[in-house]
Amino acid sequence: MNENKLLADTAARAARYVSGVRTRRVAPTPEVIAGLNALGGPLNDEPMDPEQLIALLDEAGSPATIASTGGRYFGFVTGGSLPAAMAANWLATAWDQNTALFAQSPVGARLEEITSAWLIDIFGFSSTCGVGFVTGATVANFTALSAARHALLARAGWNVEDRGMFGAPEIAVVVGAEVHVSLSKALAMLGFGRTRVTRVPADDQGRMRADLLPPLNDRTLICIQAGNVNTGAFDPAEEICAQARAAGAWVHVDGAFGLWAAAAPGRAHLMNGYANADSWATDCHKWLNVPYDSGLALVRDAAHLRNAMGFGNAAYLTMSDHREPALYTPEASRRARGIEVWAALRSLGRRGLAEMIEGNCRLATRFADGLRQAGFEVLNDVVLNQVLVSFGNDEKTRRVIRDVQTDATCWCGGTEWHGRAAMRISVSCWATTEADVDASLAAICRVAGGQHQGV
């Protein structure tokens, strides 16, 4: 096998995919999906030539991808891959670094340290923060909430890492009525339960009602949102954090995409009060537009994060004087995902990051304006990058969503909002342009029977 030739051929195939992704259907046809059967069958007895293997994977697999990096994918708050981040990902894969310990990857560990400082500054958080580089918001919530569990129980004289949850003092958990499923999953994995929580009612945009908070104390964990997954709305963090601080409660923020509003001067006001929380979770594969998978867990007091994530005694795990990445994440062995985050931030700079976030928000407004002009009902206040639209009754709305996905000019998902079916449009990709939005609006209106006037 000629390794260099294999890598060059693979890079050429990847480049062809990237160059064509903006003009192709966003979703594959049923026939293309059926073609994935070529990848199956019984496992071969003899080795397969790697060049033939890559050719098979490309020819059967590439057409069956969702073109989420091409600019006309608006489902599930999915970002694309910035060119610099994608290229850094390729190089990082060639390096194949394990970032558990500084000794295993000085470059991986150092880039996490550098990037952590940049991120803390961008979000406006305390320099005392600890940052864990994890797979995504679900694990980021799990990681940050582990630190919260440690801190709250330590106050009560209970070492949860040593003694577990059996017999532990009770922690009251407070969430909003619009809590995201990823946070509920994290609570369940930590032993808090999905339903053993107090749910606070929300307003018409999904914001937690601060005036309806239950009594709080120093063993209360309250979870708020920066960016409702349907509307993009932000909970009133200033009021909630003030009440929590007075009671000694811990505030955790699920900010899977909304936290990045802090990077755009025109949207930063939405983050007022959020720096007063105790922990935060966000994704980088959403609005920072790095390749999957990439998330961040941030904890105001880094010691709480290290205590929750630390190892037991193991003589062969020699710690250095440097920041040891594994002390900030559930995983020990893991890929060096901090490399892509570093590349994305370095390539964009503050101005480019702000323009990317603000640009997506402007395009979301362009979507909303175009849909209203076409005679359809936009159900939310478009404050960020999320748009909810109804096309009439629920049956018609669901039909339009299905037919738009089949048409594949663009891809938008469906949701339920206050008892009504709605199309959810999430503008999160760096590659999306006004032309992409206008082409998508024309396709949606064609399917739904509206009159697209242009914006």
N, C-alpha and C positions, 0 to 999 in steps of 0.2 A: 504494500500500500504506500502510495506517495502522499504523505500527510499534508504537505504544502499545497499540492494540487487539489486535494479534497477540501481544504479550508478555502482556497481561492474559488473553487466551484460553488461552494456553499454561500460564500459572501456574494458572488454574482447572482445567485438565485434570490437571496434575500434582498439585494438591491433592486432586482426586477420586480419583486413583490411590492416594495416600498414605492417604486416609481409608478406602479399601476393602481395602487390602492385608492387614490382619490377619484378615479373615474369609473370604477367597477360598481356593480350592485353591492349594497351594504350587507344584504343577507344572501346566502347561497340558495340555489334552487333545490327542490327535492331530488332532482337527478344527480346533482353534484354531491349532495349528502349521501345518496345511495352509493356513489363511487368510493366512499370511505371503506366499503367492504373489501376493497383491494388491499387495505392495510392489515386485514385479518387473515383468517384461515389457520390451519395448524402451524405451530412453531416449526421453522425449518430445522432439520437435523444438522446441516453443515453451515459454517459461517457464510454470511452474505457480504459481498463486496461493498464497502462503505459508500463508494460513489453511486452504485446502483441503489443502495438504501436511501441516500439523500434524494436521488432523483425520484424514487417512488413516493417518498414523504412529501416532496414539493409538488409533484404532479397530481397526487390524490388529495393531499392535505391543504395546500394553499388555497385552492378554489373554495374549500368548505369552511374557511374562516369567516368570522364576522368582521367586516371592514371597520372596526372601531377606531382605527388610527387615521381614517381618511377624511374626516371633517363633517360627515353627514350622519354620524351615529350619535343619538341623543338619549340613549337608554342607560339606566342604572348609574348615573353620575360616573361614567367611565372616561378617563382621560386618554390621550394618545401617548406617543413616545417622542419626546423631543429628540432631534437628531443627535445632539451631544450626549444625551442620556442613553440612547440606544447604542451608540458607538462605545461608550464607556462600559455598558453592559457586556458587549462582545469581548472587550479587552479583559474585563473582570472574569468572564467565563474562561478565557484562556489562562488567566492567572490561577483560577480555581483555589481561591484563598478560603481558609476556615478562620472566621473572625472571633472565635471563642476567646482567645487570649492574645495579648500583644506579641508573645513569643511565637505564635503561629502565623501572624500576619501583621508585621509592623505597619505596612501601608494601610491595611484595612482598619486597624485600630486608630491610627492617627487621623485618617479621613473622617471617621465617626466623631472624633473629638473636635476637629476643625468645624465640621458641618453642624454639630450640636450647638456650638457657640453662635453660628450664623442664624440658625433656626430660632433660638431663644431670643435673639435680637429682633428678628423679623416679626415674631409674634408679640413682642413687648413683654416677655415674661422675666422673672427674676433670674439673675445670673447663678443662683443656687440650684437651679433646676438640674435634674438628671434626665437623660434622654436615652430611651431604648429603641433600637432599630429592629422592627418586627415585620410580620408578613402583611398586616393590614389592620383596619380599625377594630375588628373583632378581637384580635390578639392584643392590640394596643389598649382597648378597654379592659381586657382581662389583666394585663400587666399593671396598668395604673390602678385598677381597683384592688389588685393584690397588695399594692403599697398602701392604699387606703385601709384595707382590712388590717394590715400589720400595725399601722399607726393607731387606729382607733382601739384595737384590742390591747396594744402595749400600754396605752393610757390607763386601761383597766387592770394592768398587771398580768396580762395573759400573753404568752409567747406562742402565737398561732403556728409559726413554722415548726416549733418543736412539739407542741401539744395538740395541734389540729383543732378542729371545730367542735368535737365532742365535749360538751360541758362548758364551752366558751361563753363569756358574757354576750348578751344579745345585742346585735347591731340593728338599728332601725334603718331601713332603706326607703328613700323617697324618690320617685320618678315622676315624670310628666305623663299625661294621658297619651301623648304622641311619642313615647319612648321607642327608639329603634330596636328592631329585633336583635341586632348584633350586641347591643348593650344587655338586653335581657338574657341572651345566651351566655355572655360573660358572667353575669350575676349567678346564673345557674351553675356554671362550672366552678364557681368559687364557694358554692354551698349556701348562697343567699336565697336561692329559689327564684323562679320567674313570677310567681303569683304572691309570694309572701312579701309584698311591697305595698307601700302607700302610693296611690296614683293621684296626682294633683290635676284637677281639670285644666283644660287649655282653652284659649280664646279661638276666635274664628280663623286665625292663621296658624294655629297649632302651637302658640307660645304658652308656656306654663304660666298659670295665674299666681303671681307672687303673693297676692292678698289671700290666697286660699292654702298657703303652706300649713302643714300641721305643726304642733309644737316641736322644736328641735332641741337637741342637747349634745353633749360631747361624745355620744355614741350613735350619732346619726350620720348616715352617708346619703347625700342628696346629689342626684345625677341630672344635669341640665344639658340642653342642646345648643350648639352653635350651628345653625343651618338645618331646619326641618327638611327631611328627605323629600317631602312633597312640595312644600311652599318656599323653602329656603329661609323661613323666619327664624329669628333668634330669641331665645328666652331672655327675660329681663334680668340679666346677670348682676347688675349693680344692686338691685333690691334684694335678690336672693342671696348673694354673697355677703351683703351687710347683715342680714338676719342670721346667716350661718356663722359668720365670724363672731357675732355677739354670743351665740350659744355654744361655740366651740365645735360645731359640726364640720364635716369634710365635704367640700364641693368638688365633684368630678364633672368634666365637660366632655361630652361626646361631640367632637367637631370634625367628623370624618372628612368633610369638604369645606364647611363654613369657616374653620379656623383661618383659612388662607385669605379671607377678606381683610385680615390685618395687613396684608402686603400691599393693598391698593388704597391709596389715600382717599379716594372717593367712596370707599365702602368700609373703611376702618372704623367709622362710628358704630357700625353694627357690633363691633367687638368691645364696646364700652363695658367695663366691669369684669370682663372675662379673665383678665390678668390677676384678679383677686381670688380666683379659684385655687384649689390645691393640686389638681392633676388634670391632664388633658389627653385626648386621643385624637389622632388624625391620620389620614392617608396621604402618601406621596404619589401613588399611582392614580389618584383622582386628579386634583387640580395642580399638582406640580408637574404632572405629565411625565413621570418616569415609568419604565417598564414594570409590569407585575413581577413579583409582589413586593410591596413596600409600604410600611406604615410606621408611625411614631407614637411612643408612649412617653409623656412628659410628666414629671412629678416635681413640685416646687422644692421639696426637701429631698435631695438626691439620696440621703442616707436611708430614707424610708423605702425607696426603690431598691437600693442595694440589699437592704435587710430582707426584703420580700423575695428577691431573685437570687440571693447568694447561694453558694455551694455549701455543703457540709464539709467535713474534713476529708481531704484526699491528698496524700503526700506528693503524688506525681503532678498535681496541678500547682505549679510554682507561679505565684503572683509576682509581678514586677512593680516598679514604682510608677508605671504608666497607668492610664485608664484601661481597665480590663473589660472589654465589651460584654462578656458573658454575665457580668454582675448586674446588668441592666435589662436582661431579657429572659424569658422562660427557656429559650434554647441555649445550649452550649454550642455545639457545632452548628454552623449556619453559614450561608453564603455572605459575601461582602456587599450587601445591598446599599451600604452607605456610599459606595463609589458612584452609583448613578445619581444619588441625591446631591452629592458634591458637584458632579458634572452639570446637572440641571441648574443649580443655583449659580455656579460659576459662569455658565454660558449665558444665562439670562441677565445676571446682575439685578440690582434692586429695581431699576427702571423697567427692564424687560419682564420681570416677574409681575410688577404692578400692571403693566400694559396687558399681559396675558389674562390676568384675573379680570381687570376692568373691561377688556375687550369681550370676553365671554358674557359678562353681565349685560353689556350693550346689545349683544346679539340676542340674548334672551328677551330683552325688551323689544327688539325688532320682531321676533317671533310673535310676542303677545300683541303688538300693534297690528301686525298683518292678519292674525287670526280674528281680532276684533273687527277689523275693517271688512273681513270676509263674512261677518255676521255670526261668528261663534262666540261662546261665552268663556272668558278667561276667569277662572275661579279663585285665583290668589292675587295678592299684591306682589308684583314682581320686583323684589328688593335685591335679588342676587341672580342666580343662574337657572332658576327653576320656574317652569311655566306649567300650569294645570289648565286644561281646556276641555269643555264639554261640547259635543256636537248635536245636542238635543236630548232625547231620552237615553237611558242607559243602553238599550239594545243597539241604537244607532251608534253611540260612542264606541261600544265594544267592536261593532262591525268595522268602523273606520280604522280603529287601531289595528285590527287584524288585516284589513286590506292594505293599509299603508306599509305594514311589515312585509306583506307579500309582494307589493309593488317594488320595494327595496330601493327606491330613490334615496330614502333615508330610513332610519329605524327609531321609533319612539315606543315607549312602553306604556302599560296601563296601570291604573291604581284605583283605589276607592277613596273618596274624600268626602267626609261628612255625609255618608250614605249615598253618594252619587259616583257613578263610573266616570273616570276622567282619563284623558291622555296626559302622560307626564313627559315633559321635554326638559332634558338636562343638558345645558351647553357647557362642556367641560374640556374640550379638546383644543390644543394650541393651533391645530391646522384648520379649524372652522373659519370660514370667511362669510362676508355678506352674500356672496354668490351662492354659497352652500345653503344658507338660510333661505334665500329667495327661491332656489330650486326646490328645497324641501317644502316651503309654503305652497308653491304651485302644485306639487304632488299631493299634499294633504288636502288642499282645496278641491283638486280634481276628484279625489276619491270621495270626499265628503259632500261635494255638490255646492261648495261655496264659491264666491267670486273673488279670486285673488287679484287685488288691484296693484300690487307692488308696493314697496315701502319707500 
